[in-house]
Amino acid sequence: MVSFKYELNDDSVELQASDWFGLERVLVNGQQVSSKLNFGPKSVHNICLNDGQQCSFKLFIDPQTDELTCRIYKHNQLITSLKQGKNSLIQGQRLLQHGLLIGSSLVLLAVLFPYN
């Protein structure tokens, strides 16, 4: 799971994106305000902040650097551009793979050697 967090006026905004399951979510002050499934190289979330202001999150993968970029716009004006490099994405994938491997190993042990 990749997460981009930013303080925007009085709101704490966060975009979460799973590179494994394609689920994207936008949270404002911890409350989900947008979600979608996306398996493509880019997506857009248009939301309304608590003060009524319109805000857009544009998420895309730069084909030259493999960096995942989240651009935040307010009133169609770029506020910030947040990036996570390829190494961060690979590290997150490895953690998930190790967790799944350990979990499935424990289930297999429980099946093979039940506790009586």
C-alpha positions in Angstrom: 0.0 0.0 0.0 1.3 3.4 -1.0 0.2 6.4 0.9 0.5 10.1 0.1 -0.4 12.5 3.0 -0.7 16.3 3.0 -2.0 19.0 5.2 -4.3 21.2 3.1 -5.6 24.3 5.1 -7.5 22.8 8.0 -7.8 19.3 6.4 -5.5 16.3 6.6 -5.8 14.6 3.2 -4.5 11.2 2.2 -4.5 9.1 -0.9 -3.9 5.4 -0.5 -3.2 3.1 -3.4 -2.7 -0.7 -3.5 -0.4 -1.8 -6.2 -1.5 -5.3 -5.6 -5.3 -5.1 -5.5 -5.9 -1.9 -7.5 -7.9 -0.2 -4.7 -7.5 3.5 -4.3 -9.0 5.6 -1.5 -9.0 9.3 -0.6 -9.4 10.2 3.1 -10.1 13.6 4.5 -9.5 13.9 8.2 -9.5 10.1 8.4 -12.9 9.7 6.7 -13.1 8.0 3.3 -14.5 10.4 0.7 -13.6 8.6 -2.6 -12.6 5.1 -3.6 -12.2 3.2 -6.9 -10.5 0.2 -8.4 -7.8 1.1 -10.9 -5.2 -1.1 -12.6 -4.1 1.5 -15.1 -1.1 3.8 -15.0 -3.2 6.9 -13.9 -6.3 8.0 -12.2 -8.2 11.0 -10.9 -10.2 11.6 -7.7 -12.3 14.7 -7.5 -13.5 15.5 -4.0 -15.0 18.3 -1.9 -13.1 19.4 1.2 -14.9 20.1 4.5 -14.8 23.9 3.7 -16.7 23.2 0.4 -13.6 23.7 -1.8 -13.1 21.4 -4.8 -9.9 19.4 -4.8 -8.4 16.8 -7.3 -5.9 14.1 -6.8 -4.1 12.9 -9.9 -2.2 9.7 -9.5 0.2 8.4 -12.3 3.3 6.5 -12.9 6.1 8.4 -14.7 7.2 6.0 -17.4 10.8 7.3 -17.5 11.5 7.1 -13.7 8.9 4.5 -12.5 8.0 7.0 -9.8 4.5 7.0 -8.5 3.3 10.7 -8.4 0.3 12.2 -6.7 -0.5 15.8 -7.7 -3.0 17.7 -5.6 -5.0 20.5 -7.2 -7.3 23.0 -5.6 -9.5 25.1 -8.0 -7.5 23.6 -10.9 -4.3 25.0 -9.5 -1.4 22.7 -8.6 -0.8 22.7 -4.8 1.8 20.0 -4.5 3.4 17.1 -6.2 4.3 14.1 -4.0 6.4 11.2 -5.2 7.4 7.8 -4.2 10.3 6.0 -6.0 10.5 2.6 -7.4 12.5 1.4 -4.3 9.6 2.3 -2.0 7.1 0.4 -4.1 9.4 -2.7 -4.3 9.9 -2.6 -0.5 6.1 -2.5 0.1 5.6 -5.4 -2.3 8.3 -7.5 -0.5 6.7 -6.9 2.9 3.4 -8.0 1.6 4.9 -11.1 0.0 6.7 -12.1 3.3 3.6 -11.6 5.3 1.6 -13.8 3.0 4.3 -16.4 3.0 4.4 -16.5 6.8 0.6 -16.6 7.1 0.2 -19.4 4.6 3.0 -21.4 6.3 1.3 -21.1 9.7 -2.0 -22.3 8.2 -0.2 -25.2 6.6 1.4 -26.2 9.9 -1.9 -25.9 11.7 -3.5 -28.3 9.1 -0.6 -30.8 9.2 -0.1 -30.7 13.0 -3.5 -30.0 14.6 -3.5 -29.1 18.3 -5.4 -31.7 20.3 
